Amino acid sequence: MLIDWFTVGAQALNFLILVWLMKRFLYKPILNAIDAREKRIAKELADADAKKNEAQKQRDEFQHKNEEFDKERAALLNKATKEANAERQRLMDEARKAADALSAKRQETLRSDAKNLNQAITRRAQDEVFSIARKALADLANISLEERMGDVFTRRLQEMDGQAKAGLGQALKTASDPTLVRSAFDLPADQRAAIQNAINETFSADIHLRFETAPDLISGIELATNGQKLAWSISDYLTSLEKGVDELMKKKDKPKPKAEEPKPETKSP
């Protein structure tokens, strides 16, 4: 078989031309397209990684901010709770103090009312006793109660013990102002003279006296000078009587011990 070298050469040339053409117009565009696609894919992957990293960064920042917000919220809530508890305690303390003050004021008002009532009853009792004693002495002895009180006062003046007498005498003798004699009634001239003479004789000195009426004594006579005092009045007896009545009422108000209940008897068969 003869080889047609021209045909072989032509075919080889055609093949080379075909290869060059394919490489020039087919493979190279395909390779370029593949490279471009790979580069695009690589770029997209890089962009995706960047976006993923950015998203992760934003997620971390958001989580950090959320944690900070939770901490701040917890701190504010704790602070608000403490402030609310402190305010509640303050309001409770103020309410308790106000209640205690109101209770104390009420107790003081009750004590004051009781004291005023007690004083009014005592004054009324003193007035009644004074009136009854005046009438009784006037009916029985035919002398006024004032005269009898003056006699009692002068007798007490003369019966003073040594120490009290010496102190009162020293005060009377060294007083720069006249000695004040107060009485619940206006003493007549003879009673004043009797008291003056009794004081002069008791202390062996000429004592200047100044008489004054003081209804608050409730039937009594009082001598006062330089801090020393000698007094007598019916209120002394009423005070003693009042103490006795108070003690009696306290004893009466004490709860009585309960009597023991009798135990049931047991009978033997």
Residue pairs with C-beta under 8 A, 6 or more apart in sequence:
122 238
122 242
123 218
125 238
126 218
126 219
126 234
126 235
126 238
127 218
129 234
129 238
130 145
130 218
130 219
130 234
133 145
133 219
133 234
134 144
134 145
137 143
137 144
137 145
137 148
138 144
138 145
141 148
145 219
146 183
146 185
146 187
146 188
146 191
147 188
147 191
149 183
149 219
149 220
149 221
149 232
150 187
150 191
150 194
150 195
150 221
151 194
152 232
153 195
153 221
153 232
154 194
154 195
154 198
156 230
156 232
157 195
157 198
157 199
157 202
157 223
157 230
158 198
158 201
158 202
160 168
160 202
160 230
165 202
165 203
167 228
168 203
168 228
168 230
169 202
169 203
169 205
171 225
171 226
171 227
171 228
172 179
172 199
172 203
172 205
172 207
172 225
172 226
172 228
173 203
173 205
173 207
174 226
175 225
175 226
177 210
177 225
178 208
178 209
178 210
179 199
179 207
179 208
179 209
179 210
179 223
179 224
179 225
180 209
180 210
180 212
180 223
180 224
180 225
181 187
181 192
181 195
181 209
181 210
181 211
181 212
181 221
181 222
181 223
182 211
182 212
182 213
182 214
182 217
182 221
182 222
182 223
182 224
183 211
183 212
183 213
183 214
183 217
183 220
183 221
183 222
184 213
184 214
184 215
184 216
184 217
184 218
184 219
184 220
184 221
184 233
185 213
185 219
186 213
187 195
187 211
187 221
192 209
192 211
195 209
195 221
196 207
196 209
199 207
199 209
199 223
200 206
200 207
214 222
217 231
217 233
217 235
218 233
218 234
218 235
219 233
219 234
219 235
220 231
220 232
220 233
220 234
220 235
220 236
221 231
221 232
221 233
222 229
222 230
222 231
222 232
222 233
223 229
223 230
223 231
224 230
224 231
